[in-house]
Amino acid sequence: MQKLTADEAQERLTQLKGWTIDDGKLKKDFGFKGFTTAIEFMNRLVPVAEKLNHHPDWANSYNRVTVNLMSHDARGLTKTDFIFAQKADEVAAELQR
């Protein structure tokens, strides 16, 4: 995986809603109706992580899930981080309807 330059990462960030780059990581906090939906969000993303061979650093607190993405082997952000972020947004939108 090739690490994106800061400019490339900023360009890709403009295509995402609600994500930030914080301390070199792509980050977003998701809110759901309750605990079960938050866990369902994470469970739906497990196959995505496996398929991409890219596993997020995330945390759950009741109805909230904080997702931090960074490609450890590239020591920074790669296109895979942004692919996962887009998929996370799609899954969250489905569950928040």
C-alpha positions, 0 to 999 in steps of 0.5 A: 500500500502506498501512503498518500501525500498530505494533499492527496489525503485532503483531496479525498477527505473532501469527498467524505462527510463528517470525517476529519484527519486527526493525528494522521488518522481518518476519524469519525464518530457515528451515533445510532438509535441504541446499542444494538444498532451500533454493534450491528454497524460494526458487525456489518463492517467486519466482512468489509475489513476482511475483504480489504485486509484492513482493520479499523481501530474503533471503540463502542460506547452504548450507541456511539462508535468512533472509527479511526483509520490508518494503514499501519504498514504504510505508516499513514493514510492510503486509498484503502482507508478512504474506501473503508470510510466510504463503506462505513458511511454507507452502512451507517446511512442504511442503519440510520433510516 
